[in-house]
Each structure stands twice: as structure tokens, then as C-alpha cells.
């Protein structure tokens, strides 16, 4: 897949331009499915925020309020009960999957349980746009501090990219650069710290930061 791994969504012109480049067409000509599943695993999320994302309401629905040609809902917890013959064609027909934040290990569980994780390698032309946990799920580990789902065995996620992500730099009191440095030592691999004006574009395994804000590559680079 082509990945746009964001902290806060499509929040500025640079990230929007990266999305258009990955799509290869205007948003108005692209079909999208939105995936709110990660929200159900996080104690700070619930029915109001999930509806806000799906309905395109502020402050949750920045991506779903964009003028897509069509926008549908894909709830991963339902897929295993309806059969792949129904939902796989929906996914294959979509140009972009908009994957909201919440709890990354919960999202990882349902991506595997539903069969979506196994389908991803065949979706070579599909764009995955993640927000927070929707981005972190693609990484090898998220770090113990980000695990909020009691059902998680550990902090491991899909590992479809070779780096971890620390999102929402300076958005929350516990998301400082000093906190990120401690976190990076725990996940023990390449990692990016992103504020909500930053994202990572990944095509053919090559990662490129897109930012109009603050970001850092750990363990060795200075902040940008």
C-alpha cells in the first residue's frame, strides 16, 4: 500500500499535497472508506467521538469532511460476521482508507481478526491515511505507555514499516520531546516524533517526512 501516516490528520497544505500525490487524482474523484474501529479500544473515546469522525464533525472529522466522490463506513468488528465475499470487494474498490485514531493494539487485533491485515499486501494502489493510532498500527511497536486496551498482550503491532511513531508532540502534557526520548529508548528501533502538523509518506518502503510543524527522527537527529 501507499501510506500517509499522520499524527493529527490532513491538517495543512503540505500534507494535503502529499495525499493528492499518493492518490494521483483530486479528492473529488476519489472513493474513500473510513474506519473508526480504533476508537472503541481507547478509554478517552466513545460514541460521540466515533460519530464525529464518521460524520465529519469537528474536532474529529477533518478527513471525512473532505469532498470525496463517495465516502463509506467500514467497521472492522463486523467484518468477520458477514463474509469476505461481501466486504473484500468494498475495500478493493476504494481509492483510500481513512483510519482514525484510538487504541493501536485494539485496531491491530481487529485488522487481523477481520482479515483486513492479510488483504493489505494485495492493495498496491490503495492509499492508507492513518491518524494517530491509525498510523501507529503499521509500526512494529507502540511502546507500553500507549497501550490502553486491557486485552493487549504487549505493545506489538503490524510491523509493516520499520519505524515506530510517537504522535501528538506537545498536544498533551505527557507528549513532550523528553517523554518521546524515553519512549524511543523503550521501543529500541528507528522512530519518528510527530506533532499534529507532521506526517510520514511511505511508498515502496521509502519514508519521507511531510511537515509544517515540529518533528524528530530518533535516536540520532535534532528536532526540525
N, C-alpha and C positions, 0 to 999 in steps of 0.2 A: 504494500500500500504506500501511498504518498501521505506523509504525516505533517500536520501542523499542530505542534504541542504547545499550548498556551497556558499561562497562569490564570489570566482573567478573561479570556475570550478575544474576539476581534475588536480590540479597544482603540486602535489608531490606524492612520492611513498606511503605515508600513506593513502591519500585519494583514490588513485588508488586501494590499497589493500582493503579498505572498500567497494569500488564499486564491486570488484570481489567477495567479501564475500556475498554481497547482491544478486548479480546475480546468484551465485552458479555455474558459468561456466566462461570460458575465454571470453574476449571481442570478439574474433574472431568467437565464436559460438553463439553470442547474436544478436538479431534483435532489431533495435532502430528506434524510430521516433523522429525527432527534431521539436520543437515548438518555432518559433521566435516571436509569437504574441505580447509579452510584449513590444517589441521594438517600435511598431507603436504608443504607447501611451506616449513615452518619448521624450521631445524636443531635447535631445542630440543624439538620434538615428535616423536612416533613411535608405534609400535604400542601401547605401554602407555597413553599419554595419550589416544590416539584411542579405544581400547576403554573407557577410564574415562569419557569423555564419553558415548559411546553407551550404556553400561551404567548410567549414573547413579552412578558410584563417586566418592567424594571423592579428591582435591580438585577433580576436573574436571567432575563430573556434577550440579551443583546444579540446572540447569534440567531435565535429563532424569530426575531422581529425583522431580520433582513428579508428583502423582497425575492425570495426563492420562487422558481417556477412552480414548484409544489413542495409541500412540507408535510411529512407524515411522522407518526409516533411509532417507535419500536421499543417495547418494554421487554427486556431480556428475561425477566422472571416468568413470562407467559410462554416463551417460545417452545420449551420442551414439551408442553402440553398440547401443541397444535400440529406438530409435524413439520419436518424440513420442506416437504413439498409445497407448503404454503409460504413460509417466511423467507426461505433462501432466495426465491425469485424477487421478493421485495428488496432485499439487500443488494442483489446483483444489479437491479435496475437503478439504484440510487447513484448519483454522482458523488455525494458527500454524506458522511455520517457525523453528526454533531453530538458529541459525547460530553455530558455535563459532569460537574464535579460532585463530590460527596466523599465516599469511602472507597479507596482504590482496591483494597483486598476483597471487599464485597463485590465490586464490579468485576474483578478478576474471576471470582468464583462463578458468577453468573455468565460471564463470557465463555468459560469452559463448560459449564453445565448446559447451557443453551445450544452449544455447538458453534457459536459465532467465532470463538478463538480459532477453531480448526479451519474455518472458512477463510479467515483473513489472508493467508498466503496466496490464495487464488484471485484476490481482488486487486489486481495490479493497477487498474485505472481509477480506483476509488480513493477519495481523499478522506482521511480521518482527522477531524478537528476536535481536539480534546481541550477541556477546561479543567485545570487543577487535577483532581483525581482521574479525570478522563484522559489526561496526558500521562500522569504518573503510572497508570496501569500498564503502559507499554514498556516500562523500565524493569530492570532486574529486581530492585529492592526499593522500598519507600522509606525505610527507617522506622524504628519502633514507635517514635513519637507521633507518627502519622497514622498508626493503626488504631482505629476506634471501633472496629466491628468485633464483638466478643467471639464470633465464630472463626476468626482468622487463626490459622496455626502458627504463622510467623509473618514477616513483612515482605515476603517474596511475591512478585507479580509476574507478568508475562515474559519479560526479558526480550522483547522484540527489538529494542535498541540496546546499546551497550553502555548507557549512562543513566544516572538517576537524576531526579528533578526535585528541587526544593522550591515550592511556589510561594506566591503572595509575600515577597520580601517587603518588609516594613508595613504590611497591611494590618497585621495582628501584633500584639506586644511580644509574643513568643517567636516571631518570624524576623528576627534581626540577622544581620550578617554574622554576628558572633554565634548565634544559635545555629546558623547554617554551617559554620565551620565545625562545630561539634558534631552535627548531624553527618557531615561528609566523612568524618573520621569513622563513624559507625558503619556507614554503607560501604566503605572501603573500595571505592572504584571511582571512575570519572563521574563528575556530577556538575549540573548547572543550577545556579541560584537565579531565579527569575522574579522580577516584580510584575505587576499586572499590566505593564506596557511592553512586555517582552514575550517572545515565543521562540520555538526552535522548529525550523523547517527541515524535514528529513526526506531525502529522495535517494533511492539506491544505496541506502546506508550512510550517506554523507549528511552530516548535521551542520546547519548554518543558523546562527542566532539572528533573529529579526527583532529590533528593539528601538523604541523611542523613550526608554527609561533606563533602569539600572539592572545589570546582570553580572554574573561572575562564573567563570569556569573553575572548578576546584579539582584538585587541591592546589594548583600552582599559579593561576592567573590573578592579576589585580582586578578590582572591580572596574566595570565600564559604566 
